[in-house]
Amino acid sequence: MQVAIIGAGPLGRRLALAAARAGYEVLLEDVMPSNLHHAQEYLRQELGPEALPSVRLVSTIEEAVREADLAIDCVPDELESKLEIFCLLDRMAPPKTVLLSPMKNVSIADLASCTYRAEKCVAVVADAKELAEPSLSGITLRTPSQVADETMKLVSEFWEGLGFSTSLAVDETAGTPET
């Protein structure tokens, strides 16, 4: 499976490392060259130079998602950032690509409704600290109501391959006015 990780900050780097160690082909993207440089040094220290080919560093979203089965955004957990990246991923990724986003503050159902692939959108309800250590606890996968079975299978297998136990929750908050 090919995994595109958008954002090479601390969370993106850790996910890239975990995915590479689990045997996935990883493309790590960031628009900031300094983040890619830090990621390259981090991965070289953790994986060694001989294992670096399992992670390719790229500078455009289009290059990262061109053949991705799974695209994970590691942008800040705020509506504007998530909406912008989901729209870009939806436009640039092939139809097969599942969009995955770590978040606690944004509704995946609302984001999914802004794409042409709502059935392929999933949130991981966790923050960077929780995703840093699989042994701490399981994670919850939150989906819009129309998520496809094959999407859940792919996403569950990915996280379980990284050592997490997963549970499922449906996002019921789409379109709900805040009180």
DOBA-130786 format. One record per residue: x negated, y, z negated of N, C-alpha, C in turn; residue in one letter. Coordinates in steps of 0.02 Angstrom, whole numbers, plus 32768, in hexadecimal, padded with zeros to 4 digits. Layout:
N
XYZXYZXYZA;...
END
This chain:
179
7FD67FC580008000800080007FD4803E8000M;7FE7806F80277FC280AE80297FE780E27FFEQ;7FC281017FD07FDE81317FA17FBE81757FACV;7FE881A77FB87FD181ED7FBE7FDF820F7F7CA;7FAC822F7F607FB582547F227FA7829D7F32I;7FD982C67F267FD5830D7F377FC683347EF7I;7F89834F7EF57F7283737EBA7F3A834D7E9AG;7EFD83697E9C7EC283477E817EAD83637E3DA;7EDD837E7E197ECE83947DD57EC683577DA8G;7EC483617D677EB983297D397EE982EE7D43P;7F2A82FB7D497F5982C47D527F4E82A17D95L;7F4682C77DCB7F3A82A97E0D7EFC827E7E0EG;7EC782967DEE7E8882707DEB7E92822E7DC5R;7EB482327D8C7EBE81F57D657EEA81C37D8AR;7F1E81DB7DAB7F4981AE7DD27F22818F7E0DL;7EF881B87E2E7ED0819E7E657EA181677E4CA;7E8281727E137E5581407DF67E7B81007DE5L;7EB481077DC37EDB80CC7DB07EF380A67DEEA;7F0A80CA7E207F2380AA7E5E7EEA80877E83A;7EB080A67E867E7680867EA77E6280477E81A;7E60804B7E407E4E800F7E187E817FD77E20R;7EC07FE97E2D7EF57FB77E377EF57F9C7E7FA;7EC77FB57EA97EC07F9B7EEC7EE77FBF7F23G;7F037FF97F137F2780207F457EF7804B7F6DY;7F0980587FAB7EE580887FD57F0180CD7FC3E;7ED580FB7FAE7EEB813C7F947ED081757FBEV;7EFD81A57FCD7EE881E47FEB7EF9821A7FB9L;7EC7823F7FA27ED082727F707EC982B67F91L;7EFE82E07F8C7EFF83217FAE7F0283597F7CE;7EE1838F7F8E7EE983CE7F697ED584077F97D;7EF8843F7F927EE884797FBB7EAB849E7FA1V;7E9984917F627E6084B27F437E2184867F4AM;7DF1849C7F727DB384747F7A7D9284637F37P;7D9584907F077D7484837EC67D9684487EA3S;7DD884417EA87DFA84077E8A7DE483C67EABN;7DDC83C77EEE7DC5838B7F117D7D837A7EFCL;7D5483AD7EF47D0F83A27EDE7D0D83827E98H;7D35839E7E6A7D3883817E267D52833A7E28H;7D84832E7E527D9F82EB7E597D6B82BA7E74A;7D4582D07EA57D1182A67EC27CDD82937E8DQ;7CC882C27E647C9782B57E2F7CB482857DFBE;7CF282917DE77D1382677DB67D19821F7DD0Y;7D3082177E0E7D3881D57E2A7CF481B27E33L;7CC281D77E467C7F81BA7E4E7C6581A07E0BR;7C7181C67DD67C5C81B07D937C8281717D7EQ;7CC281707D8A7CED81397D737CE980FB7D9FE;7CE681047DE07CE880CB7E0E7CA480B77E28L;7C7580E67E277C3480D97E467C3880E77E90G;7C0080F67EAF7C0081097EF77C1A80D27F25P;7C0F80937F137C25805D7F407C7180567F41E;7C94806D7F0D7CDD80667F0B7D0180A47F25A;7CDC80DB7F317CFC81187F487D2481127F89L;7D1280E67FB77D3B80E27FF47D8480CF7FE8P;7D9480B57FAD7DDB80A57FA07E0480E47F93S;7DE3811D7F897E04815D7F827DE7818E7FB5V;7E1381A67FE17DFD81D980127E16821D7FFBR;7DEA824E7FFB7DFD82927FE97E0F82B78029L;7E4A82D780297E6182FB80647E798340804FV;7E7A836F80807E8A83B4806F7ECE83CB8088S;7EF4839F80A87F3783B380BE7F6A837D80AAT;7FA68394809B7FDC8366808B7FEB833980C6I;7FEB835681017FF9832F813E7FCA82F48145E;7F8A82FF813B7F5A82C8813F7F6582948108E;7F7782AB80CD7F81827E80947FBC824F80A0A;7FF2826980BB8030824180BF803B82208103V;800F822B8132801982148177803081CB817AR;8013819F81528025815881538037813D810EE;8046816B80E080518157809A809281318091A;808E80FE806780CA80DB805180E980FF8015D;80BE811F7FEE80D381417FB180AE81837FACL;80D381B97FA180B481FB7F9780C682147F52A;809382227F2A809D82387EE5808682817EDFI;80B382AC7EC9809E82F17EBF808882FB7E77D;8051831F7E6F8037832F7E2D8033837A7E25C;8068839C7E38806D83E57E31809083F47DEFV;808D84337DD880AC84447D9880F784317D96P;810E84207D5B815284097D50818184457D4AD;8188846A7D8181B684A27D8481DB849F7DC7E;821884B57DC7824484AC7E01822684C67E42L;820A85027E4281F1851F7E8081B884F57E9DE;818A84E07E73815184B77E8A816984747EA5S;819584537E8081AE84127E9581D684177ED6K;8200844A7EDB822984547F1781FD84607F54L;81CB848A7F4D819E84987F85817A84597F9CE;815F84327F6E813983F77F81816783C17F9EI;81A383B97F8281D183877F9D81E583987FE5F;81F083D87FF2820283EC803781C883DE8067C;818C83EE8052815183DF807C814883948088L;814D836D8052814583258059817C83078085L;81B9831E807C81F1830580A481E6831380EED;81CC834D80FD81C0836181438184833D8162R;81508331813C811183188158810882CC8154M;812882AD8124811E8264811B814C823D814AA;81358201815E816181D88188819E81C28160P;81D381AD81838212819A816182098163812CP;81D88138813481CE8101810481B5811880C0K;8198815480BC8176816A807F81A6817A8047T;8197815E800C81BD816B7FCF819D81A77FACV;81C681D57F9481AE82107F7181B682057F26L;8180820D7F02817E82007EBA8162823D7E96L;8180824F7E5E816A828A7E3B816C82817DEFS;8133828A7DCD8134828C7D84815682CD7D6EP;818A82C87D4481AD83047D2E81D782F67CF1M;81E3832B7CCB821083277C928244835F7C95K;823483967CB8825D83D17CB5828983DE7CF3N;828483B47D2682A783C07D6582D183837D74V;830A838D7D93833783577DA6832183387DE8S;831282F77DE8830082D47E26833C82D37E56I;837882D07E3C83B382D07E6883B783137E8EA;83A9834A7E6C83AA838B7E8D8373838F7EC2D;833783787EB28301837A7EE38311834C7F1EL;832883117F10833782E07F45836C82FC7F75A;839C83227F5A83D1833D7F8483B783707FB6S;837A83887FAC835B83B97FDA83318396800FC;833183548011830A832E8042833883078070T;831A82E980A3833D82BC80D08335827380BAY;83198269807F830B82268067831B821E801DR;83568234800A836982317FC3836581EA7FA7A;836F81B87FD2836C81727FBC8324815B7FB0E;82F381867FC082AC81767FB7828A81A77F88K;82AF81C27F59829381F27F28829981D67EE2C;826381D97EBC826181BE7E78823781ED7E4CV;824D81F57E0E8226821A7DDD820A81EA7DAAA;81D081F97D9181B381D77D5881BA82077D1EV;81E281F57CED81F082217CB581B682197C83V;818282417C8F8146823D7C65811C827B7C71A;80F2828A7C4180C382C17C4C807E82A37C56D;804E82CE7C62800A82B77C717FED828C7C39A;7FFB829D7BFB7FE082777BC37FFC822F7BC3K;803D82297BD0805C81E67BD0804381BC7C0BE;803481DC7C42801C81B77C7D7FD281A77C79L;7FAF81C37C487F6881B77C427F5981737C23A;7F8881587BFD7F7B811B7BD87FB680EB7BDCE;7FB380B97C0A7FEB808B7C127FFE80657BD3P;7FCF80587BA77FDE802F7B6C800780547B38S;800D80977B3E803280BD7B0C807C80AB7B0CL;809980A67B4780E080967B4B80F3808C7B94S;813080777B9D814A80707BE0815E80B47BFBG;817080B57C39818780F37C5881CD80E97C74I;81F1811F7C7A8234811D7C97823281387CDET;824F81147D0C8257812A7D50829D81457D57L;82A381857D6982E581A47D7182F381AE7DBCR;832F819C7DD08340819E7E17838181C47E22T;838A81DD7E6083CD81F47E7283FA81B67E79P;843B81BF7E79846881857E7B8462815C7EBBS;844C817A7EF2844981577F32840581367F40Q;83DB812B7F0F8399810F7F1B83A080C87F38V;837380B87F67837380777F88835080437F5EA;836780057F6283487FCE7F3C82FF7FC67F4ED;82EE7FCA7F8E82A77FC17FA2827B7FFA7F88E;829980357F7E8274806D7F608262805B7F18T;829380437EF2828680327EAC82547FF97EA6M;82587FCA7ED382297F927ED281E27FAB7EDDK;81D77FD57F0F81957FF07F1E817A80187EE4L;81A380457EC9818D80717E92817F80487E53V;81AB801A7E4381A07FF07E0781607FC77E0DS;81567FA97E4781197F827E5180DA7FAD7E4CE;80DD7FEA7E6580A480177E60809380247E17F;80C4803A7DEF80B6804B7DA980A2800D7D81W;80C27FD57D8E80AF7F987D6B80687F837D7EE;80547F907DBD80107F827DD27FDD7FAD7DADG;7FF37FE77D957FC780137D6F7FCA80037D24L;7FF27FD17D117FF57FBB7CCC802E7FD67CA2G;805E7FF77CC2809780127C9D80D27FE37CA0F;80F97FE27C6A813B7FC27C6E816C7FF97C83S;819F7FE77CA881CD801A7CC28215800B7CAET;823B80407CA78283803B7C9E82A3806C7CCES;82E380647CDC8306808C7D0E833D80B57CEFL;834380F37D06837A811F7CF2839281457D30A;83D3814E7D3683EF81757D6D83F781BD7D56V;83E281EC7D8083E782337D71842F824A7D7CD;8450825B7D47849682707D4B849D82BC7D4AE;846582E07D4C846783287D42846D83517D82T;846E83317DBC847083577DFB84AB83867DFDA;849C83C47E0A84D083F57E1384F484097DD2G;84DD83F27D9984FD84027D5984E784477D43T;851584757D38850184B77D2284E284B57CDCP;84B084DE7CD2849084E17C9084BD85087C60E;84BD84F37C2284E685157BF084BC85367BBCT;
END
